[in-house]
């Protein structure tokens, strides 16, 4: 059964990402169509991770597209 736009509910989880250049990025990812945060990295063929409400260095509240090939590690926020 196909999901319609009318029934779509975003579900955001906070994560921290470290990139290959040493940057640390804090933000949220939408896992509404996934079961876990890790599914974004393992089950998806998308080349980029889309993060919202990002804070890193001098940026706050922005949307960022992070290339998965440049991610060293990612950590979901514990509840």
C-alpha positions in Angstrom: 0.0 0.0 0.0 1.4 3.4 -1.0 1.6 6.2 1.5 -0.2 9.4 0.6 1.0 12.9 1.4 -2.1 13.4 3.5 -1.1 10.6 5.9 2.6 11.5 6.1 3.9 12.3 9.6 7.5 13.4 10.0 9.3 11.8 13.0 12.6 13.6 13.9 15.4 12.1 16.0 18.4 14.1 17.2 21.8 12.9 16.0 25.5 13.9 16.1 27.7 13.3 13.1 31.5 13.6 12.7 32.8 14.2 9.2 36.1 13.2 7.7 37.3 16.8 7.9 36.8 16.8 11.7 33.6 18.8 11.8 30.9 17.8 14.3 27.3 18.4 13.2 24.4 18.4 15.6 20.9 18.2 14.2 17.8 16.1 13.5 16.9 13.5 10.8 13.5 12.4 9.7 13.0 8.6 10.3 9.3 8.5 9.5 9.7 5.9 6.8 12.4 4.0 8.6 12.4 1.9 11.8 15.6 3.3 13.3 18.2 6.0 12.9 20.7 3.5 11.7 18.4 2.6 8.7 19.2 6.0 7.2 22.8 4.9 6.9 22.5 1.1 6.2 19.2 0.5 4.4 19.0 3.6 2.2 20.7 4.0 -1.1 20.6 7.8 -0.9 24.0 9.4 -1.1 23.1 12.2 1.3 21.7 12.4 4.8 19.3 15.4 5.2 19.6 17.1 8.5 17.4 19.9 9.9 17.9 22.3 12.8 21.6 21.9 12.3 24.2 23.5 14.5 27.9 23.4 13.7 30.6 26.0 14.0 28.8 29.3 13.4 25.6 27.9 11.8 22.4 27.4 13.7 18.9 26.2 12.7 19.9 25.4 9.1 19.1 22.5 6.8 22.2 20.5 5.6 22.7 17.7 3.1 25.7 15.6 4.3 27.4 13.2 1.9 27.5 9.7 3.5 30.9 9.1 2.1 32.3 11.8 4.4 30.8 10.6 7.6 33.2 9.0 10.1 30.6 8.2 12.7 27.0 9.1 13.7 25.4 8.8 17.1 21.7 9.1 17.9 20.8 11.1 21.1 19.9 8.9 24.0 16.5 9.5 25.6 
